[in-house]
Amino acid sequence: MTSPAARSIQLFLVGIVSLMALPAQEATKKGAAEDRNAVLARQSVIYEQSNLTVTFQNDGRWQEEEYRRARVASEEGVREMGKLRFGFGADNQKVEILTARVIKKDGKVVEAGPDSILEVAEPFAGFGNEYSDYREKHILVPGLQTGDTVEYRVRTVEERPLAPGHFWYAHFFESNRPCLSEVLKIVVPSAREIRLRYKPKHVPAIKDEAGWTSYEWRSSHIPPDEPEAEEKKPDKKSRKERQEDARPDVQLTTFPNWEAVASWYRPLQESRMRVTRELREKTQELTRDCKTDIEKVQAIYSFVATRVRYMSLSFGIGRIRPHLAADVLEHLYGDCKDKHTLLATMLKIAGFDACPVLTSVSGELDDDQPSPSRLDHVLTLVHLGDSQVWLDTTSETAPFRVVAAMLRKKPALIVHLDGSSSFTKIPANPPFEFSTTLDIDAVLAENGTITGKVNYTVRGEEELALRGMFRSRPPSDWKKVANFVHDRLTLPGEVTTVTASDPLDTRQAFRLEYEFSGLLVISPQARPRDTLARLPLPQLDTPWFIIDDAPDPEPIDLGYPVKDRPSAIETSPRISGSTPFACICEAGLWGVRIKVRVECGHAYCRTPSRNPALGDRWKTVSRACLIRTGRAGGRSSAASSKG
């Protein structure tokens, strides 16, 4: 047991140590403050205060009030804060500018009057064939100069909810500009059940008062001293950690699960599938000569996919509810949900069960946060006996049953029209073997002139892009598209003549044939009599965005299996001495360098090569085949992936 005297000595020593540590602590605080001030001094705009209060009603209506005070520190900041923009949906929302003013360095206040506030109608109208009721209120900030402070308060009100009885919300705290103080306050009826999720570093203060529950978060952000250096640092995070970082800081929804979302969407879909005489006649016309069920489904799909062009009309409830199938047939345009509705209605007339599949192109569906805002794409699922047929009519040029790679393995919500629903993943495997065949028959003369013919046949993912490019141009401009392909193949010269198969005939592989001529650069090597000619090989796409040094148990997804068969260039042996020429290529992910008479392989990619003698000519034939869709064991560094 310690004596009183010993305890006194211990306390005395602790006090001495604490006093000695105070200068170091003060120096650390002073250094941190100086670093902070140095960072702020280099900023063009500093948000001094940012407050956001969102209040939800039980019927789904909501009101959002935003207050911000920002100090403008440079001319760049003047340009950034000189025009403030606030978006809204004109059909069911409104924006009110409560206050907007400039506080000058000398304290003088310049108010933004009615003539400084504009409403802009559809600033992006027609971009990407999309039209909507989206509007913007613009504030042209008057008298703004470097050193001034901008202050505004804006209210946005949703008067008619798109999903009556429900609401949802997501928020990201400021992470780009410096923000000294940010406050987010969400107010909901106390009796209302919500699913609330926030990141661990953002914990709210919760308060109940007079039938309302408020959640309040506080945050601040000072950017790194050297953001460019921070961006160049290797990212050691796993894919799962990156996905978590990409999620909003705060999310909430009143939908308890995805089944509830399906129940909300189902009547919106069913009400648009009214059968009319015109729909029956068109369905009978398309299926008249079909002998099997799969032929009937394909005939209807081909019509909707290729003959109904993509056009989005998102006004009010039209953002989430499809248009009538009869209207889509009459106008021959619509977005993904409209094209699905026409397809499903015609399949229904033909005796097939087809239901919508809701998913997200831009993000991931989260089990914990079900809401309509997470959904941005609609596919079609057809039940054909015991099998399922997945269809996507949006791209217009996709072959039957081919779903774009960006959607493969994506979580999706199947909304069965009989009242049930299920959560699944879009199939990963293609409906048939994907292949790319590149045949180059060319002659290289001694003066470096090369003339030849290219036969490029594609079946699969790249086919969608090629069909789209050729469809968007008249035949008189196809040479320009062929030159783009020619450059991508790293071939010399220019395209002289071109022919291509029908971009809308998706039943067969897309075939491109063209002739070219030009000069091939030939460089001497170590031995004077040897030369080197760079010849092409198709490249496998590399998922660089997920290749790093971070550990991850999940495999890297390399995409659909695809077979590439290119044949290289014939040339006269008189160009070089002992080595007629060498073929150097980089085969996608593995960066394999191949010379003639060399065969090399890998567990994931095979690239054999041979060069049989053809009389007075030589010919090199190479093949590349992606035989597996993933690399087991997860990531590897980009360096080790080069093989």
C-alpha positions in Angstrom: 0.0 0.0 0.0 1.4 3.4 -1.0 2.1 5.8 1.9 0.7 9.4 1.9 4.3 10.7 1.5 4.9 8.5 -1.6 1.6 9.6 -3.1 2.5 13.3 -2.6 5.8 12.7 -4.4 4.0 11.0 -7.3 1.5 13.8 -7.7 4.4 16.4 -7.6 6.3 14.5 -10.3 3.1 14.2 -12.5 2.6 17.9 -12.1 6.2 18.7 -13.1 5.9 16.4 -16.2 2.6 18.1 -17.2 4.1 21.6 -16.9 7.1 20.5 -19.0 4.7 19.1 -21.7 2.7 22.3 -22.0 5.1 24.2 -24.3 5.3 21.3 -26.7 1.5 21.0 -26.7 1.1 24.7 -27.3 3.7 24.5 -30.1 1.8 21.7 -31.7 -1.5 23.6 -31.6 0.2 26.7 -32.9 1.8 24.7 -35.8 -1.5 23.2 -36.7 -3.2 26.6 -36.7 -0.5 28.0 -38.9 -0.8 25.1 -41.4 -4.6 25.6 -41.4 -4.3 29.3 -42.1 -1.7 28.6 -44.8 -4.1 26.2 -46.6 -7.0 28.6 -46.3 -4.9 31.4 -47.7 -4.5 29.5 -51.0 -8.3 28.9 -51.5 -10.4 30.9 -53.9 -13.6 30.4 -51.9 -14.1 29.6 -48.2 -17.5 28.5 -46.9 -17.6 30.0 -43.5 -21.1 28.6 -42.6 -23.3 26.1 -44.4 -26.7 25.1 -42.8 -29.2 22.8 -44.4 -32.6 21.9 -42.7 -34.9 19.4 -44.3 -38.4 18.7 -42.9 -40.5 15.8 -44.1 -44.3 15.3 -43.8 -46.0 12.0 -43.4 -47.7 12.3 -46.8 -44.3 12.5 -48.5 -44.1 16.3 -48.9 -40.8 18.0 -47.8 -39.2 21.4 -47.5 -35.5 22.1 -47.6 -34.0 25.4 -46.5 -30.3 26.2 -47.2 -28.2 29.0 -45.7 -24.7 29.7 -46.8 -22.1 32.3 -46.1 -18.9 32.2 -48.3 -15.8 34.4 -48.4 -14.5 35.1 -51.9 -10.7 35.3 -51.9 -9.7 35.5 -55.6 -10.9 36.3 -59.1 -11.5 32.6 -59.6 -13.8 32.7 -56.6 -15.7 35.7 -58.1 -16.4 33.6 -61.2 -17.5 30.6 -59.1 -19.8 32.6 -56.7 -20.9 35.2 -59.2 -23.7 33.0 -60.4 -25.6 30.7 -58.0 -27.7 27.9 -59.4 -30.6 25.9 -57.7 -32.3 23.1 -59.6 -35.9 21.8 -59.2 -38.6 19.8 -60.9 -41.1 22.4 -62.1 -44.1 20.0 -62.2 -44.1 19.4 -58.4 -41.5 21.6 -56.8 -40.7 25.3 -56.4 -37.7 27.3 -55.3 -37.9 30.5 -53.3 -35.0 32.9 -53.0 -35.4 34.3 -49.5 -32.3 36.4 -49.3 -29.2 36.9 -51.4 -26.6 39.7 -50.8 -23.0 40.7 -50.9 -21.2 42.0 -47.8 -18.4 44.3 -48.9 -15.1 44.5 -47.1 -16.1 47.8 -45.6 -19.3 46.4 -44.3 -21.6 47.8 -47.0 -24.4 45.4 -48.1 -25.5 45.0 -51.7 -28.9 43.1 -52.0 -29.8 41.0 -55.0 -33.0 42.4 -56.3 -35.7 40.6 -58.5 -33.8 41.6 -61.6 -30.9 39.5 -60.4 -33.0 36.3 -60.1 -33.7 34.3 -63.3 -35.5 31.1 -64.0 -33.9 29.0 -66.7 -36.1 26.5 -68.5 -34.5 23.2 -69.5 -30.8 24.3 -69.6 -29.9 20.8 -70.9 -32.9 20.2 -73.1 -32.3 17.6 -75.8 -28.9 16.7 -74.5 -28.6 12.9 -75.0 -32.2 12.9 -76.4 -33.5 13.7 -72.9 -36.2 16.2 -72.0 -37.7 17.0 -68.6 -39.4 19.5 -66.4 -36.0 20.3 -64.8 -35.6 24.0 -64.2 -33.0 26.2 -62.5 -33.2 29.4 -60.5 -30.1 31.5 -61.1 -28.9 34.3 -58.9 -26.6 36.8 -60.7 -24.7 38.1 -57.6 -24.4 41.9 -57.9 -21.2 43.9 -57.2 -19.1 40.9 -56.2 -15.3 41.5 -55.8 -12.4 39.7 -54.3 -12.6 40.0 -50.5 -16.4 40.2 -50.4 -18.7 37.7 -48.6 -21.7 36.1 -50.3 -24.7 35.2 -48.1 -27.9 33.6 -49.3 -30.9 31.7 -48.0 -33.0 29.5 -50.4 -36.0 27.3 -49.8 -37.1 24.4 -52.0 -40.5 22.8 -51.5 -41.9 19.6 -52.9 -45.7 20.2 -53.1 -46.7 16.9 -54.7 -44.6 13.8 -53.9 -43.9 11.3 -56.6 -44.5 8.5 -54.2 -47.3 9.6 -51.9 -46.8 8.5 -48.3 -43.1 7.9 -48.7 -39.9 10.0 -48.7 -36.2 9.4 -49.0 -33.0 11.5 -48.8 -29.2 11.4 -49.2 -26.5 13.9 -48.4 -22.8 14.3 -48.9 -20.9 16.6 -46.6 -18.6 19.2 -48.2 -15.4 17.5 -49.2 -14.0 19.7 -52.0 -14.1 23.3 -50.8 -12.9 24.4 -47.3 -15.9 24.6 -45.0 -15.4 25.9 -41.5 -18.8 24.8 -40.2 -21.5 22.7 -41.8 -24.8 21.7 -40.1 -27.3 19.2 -41.5 -30.6 19.0 -39.7 -33.3 16.5 -40.7 -36.8 16.6 -39.1 -39.3 13.8 -39.4 -42.6 13.0 -37.6 -41.8 11.1 -34.4 -44.3 8.4 -35.1 -42.9 7.6 -38.6 -40.6 4.7 -39.0 -37.5 5.4 -41.1 -34.4 3.5 -42.1 -31.5 5.9 -41.3 -27.9 5.2 -42.1 -24.8 7.4 -41.6 -21.1 6.9 -41.7 -19.4 6.2 -38.3 -17.5 9.5 -38.4 -20.8 11.4 -38.6 -22.9 10.7 -35.5 -26.1 12.9 -35.1 -27.5 14.5 -32.0 -31.1 13.3 -31.7 -33.9 15.4 -30.2 -37.7 14.7 -29.7 -40.0 17.7 -29.4 -43.8 18.2 -29.9 -44.3 15.1 -32.1 -41.2 15.7 -34.2 -37.8 14.1 -34.1 -34.7 16.0 -35.3 -31.3 14.6 -36.3 -28.5 17.1 -36.4 -25.0 16.5 -37.8 -22.0 18.9 -37.6 -19.0 18.7 -39.9 -16.1 20.8 -41.2 -13.5 20.3 -44.0 -10.1 21.7 -44.6 -8.6 20.4 -47.9 -5.0 18.8 -47.9 -2.1 21.2 -48.2 -1.1 19.7 -51.6 -4.2 18.0 -53.2 -2.2 17.1 -56.3 0.3 15.1 -54.3 -2.5 13.4 -52.4 -4.2 12.3 -55.6 -0.9 10.8 -56.8 -0.5 8.6 -53.7 -1.4 4.9 -54.3 -4.8 4.0 -53.2 -4.5 1.0 -50.8 -8.2 0.7 -50.2 -10.1 -2.5 -51.2 -13.0 -2.4 -53.6 -15.5 -2.8 -50.7 -13.9 0.2 -48.9 -14.1 2.3 -52.1 -17.8 1.4 -52.5 -18.4 2.5 -48.9 -16.6 5.8 -49.5 -18.8 6.4 -52.6 -22.0 6.1 -50.6 -23.6 9.3 -49.2 -22.6 10.3 -45.7 -26.3 10.3 -44.6 -29.2 8.4 -46.0 -32.8 7.7 -45.0 -35.9 6.1 -46.5 -39.4 5.2 -45.4 -39.5 2.0 -47.6 -38.8 -0.9 -45.2 -37.5 -3.2 -48.0 -37.2 -3.7 -51.7 -40.5 -5.6 -51.8 -42.2 -2.4 -50.7 -40.6 -0.6 -53.6 -41.8 -3.3 -56.0 -45.4 -3.0 -54.6 -45.2 0.8 -55.2 -44.0 0.4 -58.7 -46.2 -2.5 -59.8 -49.5 -0.5 -60.4 -47.5 2.2 -62.2 -46.4 -0.5 -64.7 -49.6 -2.4 -65.0 -51.7 0.7 -65.7 -49.6 1.5 -68.9 -50.0 -2.0 -70.5 -53.5 -1.5 -72.0 -54.0 -3.6 -75.1 -55.3 -1.8 -78.2 -56.3 -2.9 -81.7 -53.1 -1.4 -83.1 -50.9 -3.3 -80.6 -52.6 -6.6 -81.5 -52.3 -6.0 -85.2 -48.6 -5.1 -85.0 -47.9 -8.1 -82.8 -49.6 -10.5 -85.2 -47.7 -8.9 -88.1 -44.3 -9.4 -86.4 -45.0 -13.0 -85.3 -46.9 -14.3 -88.4 -44.0 -16.3 -89.9 -42.4 -17.4 -86.6 -42.5 -21.2 -85.9 -41.2 -21.3 -82.3 -41.7 -19.4 -79.1 -38.2 -18.1 -79.1 -38.6 -16.8 -82.7 -41.7 -14.9 -81.7 -39.9 -13.3 -78.7 -36.9 -12.4 -80.9 -39.1 -10.9 -83.6 -40.9 -8.6 -81.1 -37.6 -7.7 -79.4 -35.9 -6.8 -82.7 -38.7 -4.4 -83.6 -38.8 -2.6 -80.2 -35.0 -2.5 -79.9 -34.2 -1.2 -83.4 -37.3 0.6 -84.6 -38.3 2.5 -81.4 -35.6 5.1 -80.8 -34.4 6.2 -77.4 -36.0 9.5 -76.3 -36.6 10.4 -72.6 -39.6 12.6 -71.7 -39.3 13.0 -67.9 -42.0 15.4 -66.7 -43.5 15.1 -63.3 -44.6 11.5 -62.6 -43.3 10.7 -66.0 -39.8 10.5 -64.4 -40.8 7.2 -62.9 -44.0 6.1 -64.6 -43.8 4.8 -68.2 -46.0 6.1 -71.0 -48.8 4.1 -72.4 -47.7 1.2 -74.6 -50.0 2.4 -77.4 -48.5 5.9 -77.3 -44.9 4.4 -77.5 -46.0 2.4 -80.6 -47.5 5.4 -82.2 -44.6 7.8 -81.6 -41.9 5.1 -82.0 -39.7 6.7 -79.3 -39.4 6.3 -75.5 -36.9 5.7 -72.7 -36.0 2.4 -71.1 -39.2 2.0 -69.1 -41.3 3.0 -72.1 -39.6 0.5 -74.4 -40.0 -2.2 -71.8 -43.7 -1.4 -71.5 -44.2 -1.7 -75.3 -42.2 -4.9 -75.4 -44.0 -6.5 -72.4 -47.4 -5.5 -73.7 -46.7 -7.1 -77.1 -45.3 -10.2 -75.5 -48.4 -10.4 -73.4 -50.5 -10.3 -76.5 -48.4 -13.1 -78.0 -48.9 -15.2 -74.9 -45.7 -14.7 -72.9 -45.1 -13.5 -69.4 -42.7 -10.5 -69.2 -42.0 -8.4 -66.2 -39.8 -5.3 -65.5 -36.4 -5.6 -63.9 -35.3 -2.4 -62.0 -31.6 -1.8 -61.5 -29.0 0.9 -61.4 -26.4 1.7 -64.1 -24.7 4.4 -62.1 -24.6 2.8 -58.6 -25.4 -0.2 -56.5 -28.7 -1.3 -54.9 -28.3 -1.3 -51.2 -30.3 -3.7 -49.1 -30.3 -1.2 -46.2 -31.6 1.8 -48.2 -34.4 0.8 -50.6 -35.8 3.7 -52.5 -36.9 4.7 -56.1 -34.0 7.1 -56.3 -31.5 4.2 -56.5 -33.1 2.9 -59.7 -32.3 4.4 -63.1 -32.7 1.6 -65.6 -35.4 -1.0 -66.6 -34.7 -4.3 -68.4 -37.2 -7.1 -69.4 -37.3 -10.6 -68.0 -39.3 -13.1 -70.1 -40.4 -16.5 -68.7 -40.2 -19.0 -71.5 -41.0 -22.4 -70.0 -38.4 -23.2 -67.4 -35.9 -20.8 -68.8 -35.4 -17.0 -68.4 -34.7 -14.6 -71.3 -33.1 -11.3 -70.2 -33.6 -8.4 -72.7 -32.5 -4.8 -72.8 -34.0 -2.7 -75.7 -32.4 0.6 -74.7 -29.2 0.4 -76.7 -31.1 -0.1 -79.9 -28.3 -2.2 -81.5 -27.8 -5.0 -78.9 -28.1 -8.5 -80.2 -31.0 -10.6 -78.9 -30.4 -11.6 -75.2 -27.2 -9.5 -74.9 -27.0 -7.3 -71.8 -24.3 -4.6 -71.7 -21.2 -5.4 -69.6 -21.9 -2.4 -67.2 -25.1 -4.3 -66.0 -23.7 -7.8 -65.7 -23.8 -9.1 -62.1 -25.6 -6.0 -61.0 -28.2 -6.4 -58.2 -31.7 -6.0 -59.6 -35.3 -6.0 -58.5 -37.7 -8.2 -60.4 -41.3 -6.9 -60.2 -43.6 -9.8 -61.1 -47.0 -8.6 -62.2 -48.7 -11.4 -60.2 -47.9 -9.6 -57.0 -44.6 -11.1 -56.0 -41.1 -9.7 -56.3 -37.6 -11.0 -55.9 -34.1 -9.5 -55.5 -31.5 -11.1 -57.8 -28.4 -10.4 -59.9 -28.3 -9.9 -63.6 -26.7 -13.0 -65.3 -22.9 -12.7 -65.8 -22.6 -15.1 -68.8 -23.4 -14.1 -72.3 -26.0 -16.0 -74.3 -23.5 -17.1 -76.9 -19.8 -17.1 -77.5 -18.3 -13.6 -78.1 -15.6 -13.4 -80.7 -13.6 -10.9 -82.6 -11.9 -11.8 -85.9 -9.4 -9.5 -87.6 -7.9 -10.5 -90.9 -5.4 -8.1 -92.5 -4.2 -9.0 -96.0 -1.6 -6.5 -97.0 1.6 -6.1 -99.0 4.5 -4.0 -97.8 6.8 -2.7 -100.6 10.5 -2.0 -100.3 9.8 1.8 -100.3 7.6 1.5 -97.2 4.3 1.7 -99.1 1.7 -0.6 -97.6 -1.7 -1.5 -99.2 -4.1 -3.9 -97.9 -7.6 -5.1 -97.0 -9.1 -5.4 -93.5 -11.9 -7.8 -92.6 -13.1 -7.1 -89.1 -15.9 -9.3 -87.7 -17.2 -8.7 -84.2 -19.8 -10.5 -82.1 -20.3 -9.3 -78.6 -19.6 -6.2 -76.5 -17.7 -4.2 -79.1 -20.4 -5.0 -81.6 -22.8 -2.6 -79.8 -20.4 0.3 -80.1 -19.6 -0.4 -83.8 -23.3 -0.8 -84.7 -24.1 2.4 -82.9 -21.4 4.4 -84.7 -22.4 3.1 -88.2 -26.1 3.6 -87.5 -25.6 7.2 -86.5 -23.9 8.1 -89.8 -25.2 8.0 -93.3 -23.3 5.5 -95.6 -21.5 8.5 -97.2 -19.8 9.1 -93.9 -18.9 5.4 -93.1 -15.3 6.1 -94.3 -14.8 8.4 -91.3 -16.0 5.7 -88.9 -13.8 3.1 -90.6 -10.8 5.5 -90.2 -11.6 5.7 -86.5 -11.4 1.8 -86.3 -8.3 1.8 -88.5 -6.5 4.2 -86.2 -7.6 2.2 -83.2 -5.9 -0.9 -84.8 -2.7 1.2 -85.1 -2.5 0.6 -88.8 -0.8 3.1 -91.1 -2.3 5.0 -93.9 -5.9 6.0 -94.7 -9.1 4.1 -95.5 -9.9 4.2 -99.2 -13.1 2.1 -99.6 -15.5 0.6 -97.0 -18.5 -1.7 -96.7 -20.3 -2.8 -93.6 -23.2 -5.0 -92.7 -26.6 -3.6 -91.7 -26.2 -2.0 -88.3 -29.8 -3.0 -87.4 -29.4 -6.7 -88.4 -28.4 -8.0 -85.0 -29.1 -11.6 -85.9 -25.6 -11.9 -87.4 -22.2 -10.7 -86.3 -21.3 -7.2 -87.4 -18.8 -7.3 -90.3 -16.6 -4.4 -91.5 -14.5 -4.6 -94.6 -12.3 -1.8 -95.9 -9.2 -1.2 -98.0 -6.3 1.1 -97.0 -3.0 2.4 -98.2 -0.2 4.5 -96.8 3.4 4.4 -95.5 4.7 2.0 -92.8 7.5 3.3 -90.6 10.4 0.8 -90.6 13.3 1.4 -88.2 16.7 -0.3 -88.4 17.8 -2.4 -85.5 21.2 -3.3 -84.0 22.1 -5.3 -87.1 22.0 -3.2 -90.2 20.2 -5.9 -92.2 17.4 -6.4 -89.7 14.3 -4.3 -89.5 11.3 -3.9 -87.2 7.7 -3.4 -88.2 5.0 -2.7 -85.6 1.9 -4.8 -86.4 -1.5 -4.9 -84.7 -3.2 -7.2 -82.3 -6.6 -6.7 -80.7 -6.3 -5.7 -77.0 -8.2 -7.1 -74.1 -9.8 -4.4 -72.0 -8.0 -3.8 -68.7 -10.0 -3.0 -65.5 -7.3 -0.5 -64.3 -9.7 1.2 -62.0 -9.6 -1.9 -59.6 -6.0 -2.8 -60.0 -3.9 -1.8 -57.0 -1.9 -3.2 -54.1 -4.7 -3.4 -51.7 -5.8 -6.9 -50.4 -9.2 -8.0 -51.6 -10.7 -11.5 -51.4 -12.9 -10.9 -54.5 -11.5 -11.7 -58.0 -10.9 -9.1 -60.7 -13.7 -9.2 -63.2 -12.2 -9.2 -66.7 -15.5 -9.1 -68.6 -17.2 -11.6 -70.9 -15.0 -14.4 -72.4 -14.0 -13.4 -75.9 -11.9 -15.0 -78.6 -9.7 -12.7 -80.8 -8.2 -14.1 -84.0 -6.1 -11.6 -85.9 -3.8 -12.4 -88.8 -1.0 -10.1 -89.5 0.7 -8.7 -92.6 2.4 -10.5 -95.5 5.7 -8.9 -96.6 8.6 -9.5 -99.0 11.7 -11.0 -97.4 13.9 -8.5 -99.4 13.1 -5.8 -96.8 15.4 -7.4 -94.3 18.2 -9.9 -93.9 18.1 -12.8 -91.6 14.9 -11.7 -89.8 12.2 -10.8 -92.3 10.3 -8.8 -89.6 9.3 -9.1 -86.0 5.7 -8.6 -84.8 5.5 -6.7 -81.5 2.1 -6.5 -79.7 0.8 -5.8 -76.3 -2.1 -8.2 -75.5 -4.2 -6.2 -73.1 -3.8 -7.0 -69.4 -0.7 -9.1 -69.6 1.4 -6.8 -71.8 2.8 -9.8 -73.7 5.5 -9.0 -76.3 5.4 -11.5 -79.1 8.0 -12.1 -81.9 7.5 -14.5 -84.8 8.3 -18.1 -84.0 7.5 -17.5 -80.3 4.6 -19.0 -78.5 3.7 -17.8 -75.0 0.8 -18.3 -72.7 -0.7 -17.5 -69.4 -3.3 -19.0 -67.0 -5.7 -16.4 -68.1 -4.7 -15.5 -71.6 -3.2 -17.5 -74.5 -1.4 -15.8 -77.4 0.1 -18.4 -79.7 1.9 -17.1 -82.8 3.4 -18.7 -86.0 4.9 -17.5 -89.3 4.7 -20.1 -92.0 6.7 -19.4 -95.2 4.5 -18.7 -98.2 6.8 -18.9 -101.2 8.5 -15.5 -101.5 6.4 -14.1 -98.7 6.0 -14.4 -95.0 2.8 -14.4 -93.0 2.3 -14.1 -89.2 -0.9 -15.4 -87.6 -1.6 -14.7 -84.0 -4.5 -15.5 -81.7 -5.6 -14.1 -78.3 -8.2 -15.8 -76.2 -9.5 -14.7 -72.9 -10.4 -18.1 -71.4 -11.5 -17.0 -67.9 -13.6 -14.2 -66.7 -11.7 -13.5 -63.5 -8.4 -13.6 -61.8 -8.6 -15.7 -58.7 -7.1 -14.3 -55.5 -8.2 -10.8 -56.1 -6.0 -7.9 -57.0 -2.4 -7.6 -58.1 -0.3 -4.5 -58.7 -0.2 -3.1 -62.2 3.5 -3.9 -62.4 3.0 -7.6 -61.7 0.1 -7.8 -64.0 2.4 -6.9 -66.9 3.7 -10.5 -66.9 
